[in-house]
Amino acid sequence: MNARISPVVKAAKFNHGANFSVQRLDLERLGDLVYPVVGFDHFEIAGPTFAPHPHAGFSAVSYVFDDSPGALRNRDSLGHDVLVEPGDLLWTQAGNGVIHDEFPAKRGKVVHGLQLFVNVGRNNKHLAPQMFHAHVSDIPVFVDPRGNQTKVLTGSYAGMVSRIEPVEPFDLFDLNLRSQWDWQVAPGRSLMVYVLEGHVKVSTSSGTHALDRNEAIGLRNGDASLDLSISPAERAHLLVLSGTDPQEPLAIYGPFIMNTQRELEQAFDRYRNGDMGRLTPLAAAEAEFSTF
């Protein structure tokens, strides 16, 4: 069975207050072909923007790009207070509920990053929450004979395996390409390609599609492996994301992603009753990481 391929979609720019600017993908235009990805924000943030807030039923992923001027501070109700530096990845597996907040570690120092929401199946929506942090020095990087660099944030590529192991397999690669890059997509997988810089052509047996900066394409593989090739016009910087869609009903309300309306109500009750823990907002004087 050939892959199903979405149209090319360009992220739209939004501002949230003075400190937060985002290139946001309208995932509905990519259809269900990119599930389990259910949220995608390519952002720049310069100061505290969002108050502490809950998540349940999915994983919230924060990645700070290597070129980011600043680091991100992430706190949660599990007791973590983490500095996410340029090149680092933070994977918060929310499970049955966690409260967190994140903001620049130093006020006014812009953070260039990515936030993903990655859905999980019903059997994993009620696990105890966990947080996984991979420092840039611990993230495998593969450089092929063509000069292409593949940063293996999660999953595996060319024998290199990420130290982060989500409860459900998910591949997240940060690519800097000079020439053609090849990968075999496993059967039954969904995939997204998002271009950060440059111009590329994405090719499979189902055809070739051109993508420019801030554009994305999705595909859903069939029951056989699929050969994927990505070729830059010159140099390009992009992301490749691949996971398996649980193919279950989705019930979404704000920070909760469950299967039914009843489960949403139960998640809200857990939050209201304090079962997700507590996280006290920081005063302005405290909102810079202590190492600065």
C-alpha positions, 0 to 999 in steps of 0.5 A: 500500500502506498503512503498517503501524503498531505498537502504542503502547509505553511506555519502561520505566525502569531504573537502572544503578548510582547514576549512570545512569537510563534510559527504555528502549524495548523495540523488539521490541514495535514489531516490525520497523517501526522498523528500522534503529533497533535501540537506544533509550535516553533517559537521565540520567547523573551520573558515569562508568558504563561502561568503554571498550567497542567497537562494530562494524557500526552507528552509535552516536548520542549527542544531548544535549538542549537542557535538559541541565544538563551536557555529555557527554565522548566519547573514542574510539580514533580519537583524538577527545576531544570535548565534546558540549554541550547541543543537540549531536549526536555520530554515531559510524559504527562500521564495522569497529570502534571503541572509545569511552567517554562520561561527564559532562564534569563529575562530578555534573553530570547529562547528559540525553540520547539514545543510538541504535543505528542499523543499516546494510546489510552493504556498510557494516558494514566501512567504516573508522570515522568520527565526526561532531560537530555543535555546536548552533550548526551544527544547522538549526532551522526555525520554521513559521508555526504556531510549531512548531520543527523541529531537523534533527539529520540528514536534511532538512526544509523545505529545511534540511539537516543537516551530518551525512551518515550513510552511509545516509540517516536523518532525526532531528528534535527537535520542539517543537510548538504546533500540527499538524506535517506531514511526507511520509514517503518510500516504503519508510521506517520511522518512529518517534515518541517523546514526551518531554513532553506528549500528541500524536495521530499521524495517517496514512491508516491511522488516528490514535493517541494518545501520552503522555510516554515513549511511542512508535509505529512504522510502515513505509511502503509503496511510495508517499509517506505524509502524517504529521500530529502534533498536540499537545494543547497544547505537546509535545516529541518526536522523529521518526526515519526510516530504511530497513531493510536487511532483512538477517539480524541477528546481535547480540552486545553491542556488535556488530551484524552479519549472521552469527555468523561476522561476530560472531566476526570482530568480536570477534577484531578487538577482542581483537587490537587492530585497533579501536585502544586506549583507556586508561581515565581515572583519576578525577582525569582524568575531567573535561573540561579546559575546566572 
